[in-house]
Amino acid sequence: MKIATWNVNSIRSRLERLLALLERHQPDVLCLQELKATDDVFPRDEITQAGYYSVVYGQKTYNGVAILSRSEPSDIRCGLEDGVDDPQARLVSAEIDGVRVLSAYIPNGSSVDSDKFAYKLQWLSRLRQLLDRAYDPEKPLAICGDFNVAIDDLDVAEPNKWADSVLCVPQVREALATVTQWGLVDTYRERHPEGGLYSWWDYRQLAFPKNNGLRIDHVFATAPLAQRCVAAEIDRDERKGQKPSDHAPVIVEFAQG
């Protein structure tokens, strides 16, 4: 089972690239973030023609998440399911081939002294509460997406530059660690313990040619799924060419259980 995640940074701007990505990698599941589109304008027909079902939790202008899958998804759920009045479309999940898959777009947080950063920390806490309440770490589950957190300095090309940012400060790394301590494995790091491999590069200051990036896109899996991981890659080529997203897809492959 091949599971991929990609912050597409506007699906309508990146549709041609998305269809080419599906053809090139042929993932069983692709989690998308930052659709910047509502459900009614999501390019469902084109994706269906490419051989994929679509589970969409869209939002105008910002946010929006989706799951594309070759097999028909079931038990579709949107949001953090905690009764909080939160209009931001940042989480969608479905059961696919016996695996619970969650596509997540964690808030960026803007600046450490802002309300948006407080919301980011609260969102991660609510995500942990959802896992505790609704899921079992002893069953196959993958939570994939743009977490807007570099787990440690191995995930940052210039740690000193980013140390005080909303992507790297201790508070946010600790908040993410609280989520993963539920029973999640960083599948990409398991395959690439050396670090120095990135999934996001700023559009400015030639960050991509200089490889001045961060790894903030992750595929976390529970042990029953993670132990079947046989390969993991970041498709840097998707960051090249005309009108790329600022993120590259992360692709992880699991042997059949």
C-alpha positions as CSV (number, residue, x, y, z in Angstrom):
1,M,0.0,0.0,0.0
2,K,1.5,3.3,-1.1
3,I,0.4,6.4,0.9
4,A,1.4,9.9,-0.1
5,T,0.8,13.3,1.3
6,W,1.1,16.7,-0.4
7,N,0.3,20.3,0.5
8,V,-0.9,21.2,-3.0
9,N,-1.2,24.9,-2.2
10,S,-4.4,25.4,-4.4
11,I,-5.7,22.4,-6.2
12,R,-7.1,24.4,-9.1
13,S,-3.7,26.0,-9.7
14,R,-2.0,22.6,-9.4
15,L,-4.5,20.3,-11.1
16,E,-2.3,19.4,-14.0
17,R,0.6,18.6,-11.7
18,L,-1.7,16.6,-9.5
19,L,-2.9,14.4,-12.3
20,A,0.7,13.9,-13.5
21,L,1.7,13.0,-9.9
22,L,-1.0,10.3,-9.7
23,E,0.1,8.9,-13.0
24,R,3.8,8.9,-12.1
25,H,3.6,7.4,-8.6
26,Q,0.2,5.7,-8.7
27,P,-0.3,5.9,-5.0
28,D,-3.1,3.9,-3.4
29,V,-3.9,6.9,-1.2
30,L,-3.0,10.5,-1.6
31,C,-3.7,13.0,1.2
32,L,-3.9,16.6,0.1
33,Q,-3.8,19.8,2.1
34,E,-4.4,23.5,1.5
35,L,-6.9,22.9,-1.3
36,K,-8.1,26.6,-1.2
37,A,-11.3,25.4,-2.8
38,T,-14.8,24.5,-1.6
39,D,-16.3,21.1,-2.3
40,D,-18.4,22.3,-5.2
41,V,-15.4,23.4,-7.2
42,F,-13.2,20.5,-6.3
43,P,-12.1,18.8,-9.6
44,R,-13.8,15.6,-8.7
45,D,-14.5,14.5,-12.3
46,E,-10.9,14.8,-13.5
47,I,-9.8,12.8,-10.4
48,T,-12.4,10.2,-11.0
49,Q,-11.2,9.8,-14.6
50,A,-7.7,9.3,-13.2
51,G,-9.1,6.3,-11.3
52,Y,-9.5,7.8,-7.8
53,Y,-12.3,8.3,-5.3
54,S,-12.3,11.7,-3.6
55,V,-13.1,12.5,0.0
56,V,-13.2,16.3,0.4
57,Y,-13.5,18.8,3.3
58,G,-13.1,22.0,1.4
59,Q,-12.9,25.7,2.3
60,K,-12.9,28.9,0.3
61,T,-9.6,30.8,0.0
62,Y,-7.7,28.9,2.8
63,N,-7.3,25.5,4.2
64,G,-9.2,22.5,2.9
65,V,-8.1,18.8,3.0
66,A,-8.9,15.7,0.9
67,I,-8.1,12.1,0.5
68,L,-7.8,10.4,-2.9
69,S,-7.9,6.6,-3.0
70,R,-8.0,3.8,-5.6
71,S,-10.3,1.8,-3.3
72,E,-13.7,3.1,-2.2
73,P,-13.4,4.8,1.2
74,S,-15.9,4.3,4.0
75,D,-16.7,5.8,7.4
76,I,-15.8,9.3,6.3
77,R,-15.3,11.9,9.1
78,C,-14.6,15.6,9.0
79,G,-13.0,17.8,11.7
80,L,-11.9,17.1,15.2
81,E,-15.3,15.8,16.3
82,D,-15.2,17.6,19.7
83,G,-18.1,20.0,19.4
84,V,-15.9,23.0,19.3
85,D,-17.1,25.8,17.0
86,D,-14.2,25.8,14.6
87,P,-14.9,26.8,11.0
88,Q,-11.4,25.8,9.7
89,A,-11.4,22.7,7.4
90,R,-8.2,21.0,8.5
91,L,-8.9,17.3,9.1
92,V,-10.7,14.6,7.1
93,S,-10.4,10.8,7.6
94,A,-11.7,7.6,6.1
95,E,-11.3,3.9,6.2
96,I,-9.4,2.6,3.2
97,D,-8.4,-1.1,2.7
98,G,-8.4,-1.7,6.4
99,V,-6.4,1.4,7.3
100,R,-7.8,4.5,9.0
101,V,-6.3,7.4,7.0
102,L,-6.3,11.0,8.3
103,S,-5.3,14.0,6.1
104,A,-4.3,16.8,8.4
105,Y,-3.4,20.5,7.8
106,I,-2.0,21.8,11.1
107,P,-2.2,25.6,11.5
108,N,1.0,27.5,10.7
109,G,0.7,29.8,13.8
110,S,1.9,33.0,12.2
111,S,4.1,34.3,15.1
112,V,4.8,32.9,18.5
113,D,3.2,35.8,20.3
114,S,-0.1,35.7,18.3
115,D,-3.5,34.2,18.8
116,K,-2.9,32.1,15.8
117,F,0.0,30.3,17.6
118,A,-2.2,29.7,20.6
119,Y,-4.8,28.2,18.2
120,K,-2.0,25.9,16.7
121,L,-1.1,24.6,20.1
122,Q,-4.8,24.1,21.0
123,W,-5.4,22.3,17.7
124,L,-2.6,19.8,18.3
125,S,-4.0,19.2,21.8
126,R,-7.5,18.6,20.3
127,L,-5.9,16.2,17.8
128,R,-4.4,14.1,20.6
129,Q,-7.8,14.1,22.4
130,L,-9.4,12.9,19.2
131,L,-6.9,10.0,18.9
132,D,-7.5,9.1,22.5
133,R,-11.3,9.2,22.1
134,A,-11.9,7.6,18.7
135,Y,-9.0,5.4,17.7
136,D,-6.8,2.5,18.8
137,P,-3.0,2.6,18.5
138,E,-3.0,-1.2,18.1
139,K,-4.9,-0.9,14.8
140,P,-3.5,0.2,11.4
141,L,-3.8,4.0,11.2
142,A,-1.9,6.7,9.2
143,I,-2.1,10.4,9.9
144,C,-0.5,12.3,7.0
145,G,-0.2,16.0,6.1
146,D,1.4,19.3,6.5
147,F,2.1,19.5,10.3
148,N,3.9,22.9,10.1
149,V,6.4,21.5,12.6
150,A,10.0,20.4,12.1
151,I,10.4,17.5,14.6
152,D,14.0,18.4,15.4
153,D,17.0,20.1,14.0
154,L,17.8,17.3,11.6
155,D,14.7,18.5,9.8
156,V,16.0,22.1,9.3
157,A,18.8,23.2,7.0
158,E,19.6,26.3,9.1
159,P,18.5,25.5,12.7
160,N,19.7,28.8,14.1
161,K,17.7,30.8,11.6
162,W,14.5,29.0,12.4
163,A,15.0,28.3,16.1
164,D,12.5,31.0,17.2
165,S,9.9,30.3,14.5
166,V,6.5,28.8,14.9
167,L,7.8,25.7,13.0
168,C,10.6,25.0,15.5
169,V,10.1,26.5,18.9
170,P,10.1,24.0,21.8
171,Q,6.4,24.6,22.6
172,V,5.3,23.4,19.2
173,R,7.7,20.5,19.1
174,E,6.5,19.4,22.5
175,A,2.9,19.7,21.3
176,L,3.5,17.5,18.4
177,A,5.4,15.0,20.5
178,T,2.3,14.7,22.7
179,V,0.4,13.7,19.6
180,T,2.9,11.1,18.5
181,Q,3.3,9.7,22.0
182,W,-0.2,8.3,21.5
183,G,1.5,5.6,19.5
184,L,2.7,7.0,16.2
185,V,5.9,6.3,14.3
186,D,7.6,8.8,12.0
187,T,7.8,6.5,9.0
188,Y,10.0,8.7,6.9
189,R,12.6,9.2,9.7
190,E,12.6,5.4,10.3
191,R,13.8,4.9,6.7
192,H,16.1,8.0,6.7
193,P,17.6,8.5,10.1
194,E,20.4,10.7,8.7
195,G,18.1,13.7,8.4
196,G,18.9,16.7,6.1
197,L,16.0,15.9,3.8
198,Y,13.3,18.5,3.4
199,S,9.7,18.8,2.1
200,W,9.2,22.5,2.1
201,W,11.2,25.4,0.7
202,D,10.3,29.1,0.8
203,Y,9.5,30.6,-2.7
204,R,11.9,33.4,-1.8
205,Q,15.7,33.9,-1.7
206,L,16.4,30.8,-3.9
207,A,15.6,28.6,-1.0
208,F,15.0,25.5,-3.2
209,P,18.2,25.7,-5.3
210,K,20.1,26.2,-2.1
211,N,18.2,23.3,-0.4
212,N,17.5,25.7,2.4
213,G,14.4,23.8,3.5
214,L,12.5,22.1,6.4
215,R,10.8,18.7,6.7
216,I,7.3,19.7,8.0
217,D,5.2,17.2,6.0
218,H,4.9,13.8,7.7
219,V,3.4,10.4,7.4
220,F,2.9,9.0,10.9
221,A,1.6,5.5,11.4
222,T,0.7,3.2,14.3
223,A,3.0,0.3,15.0
224,P,0.9,-2.4,13.2
225,L,1.2,-0.3,10.0
226,A,4.6,1.2,10.5
227,Q,6.3,-2.2,10.9
228,R,5.2,-2.9,7.3
229,C,7.0,0.2,6.0
230,V,9.4,-0.8,3.2
231,A,10.2,2.6,1.5
232,A,9.9,6.3,1.9
233,E,10.8,9.2,-0.4
234,I,10.3,12.9,-1.0
235,D,9.6,13.8,-4.6
236,R,11.8,16.8,-5.0
237,D,11.1,16.9,-8.7
238,E,7.6,18.0,-7.9
239,R,9.1,21.2,-6.5
240,K,10.8,22.0,-9.8
241,G,9.4,23.5,-13.1
242,Q,6.6,26.0,-13.7
243,K,4.2,26.9,-10.9
244,P,5.1,24.3,-8.3
245,S,3.7,24.1,-4.8
246,D,6.2,25.2,-2.1
247,H,5.9,21.7,-0.7
248,A,7.1,18.4,-2.2
249,P,5.1,15.2,-1.8
250,V,6.1,12.6,0.8
251,I,5.5,9.0,-0.3
252,V,5.6,6.0,1.9
253,E,5.1,2.4,0.9
254,F,3.8,-0.4,3.2
255,A,3.9,-4.2,2.5
256,Q,0.5,-5.9,2.6
257,G,-0.5,-7.0,6.0
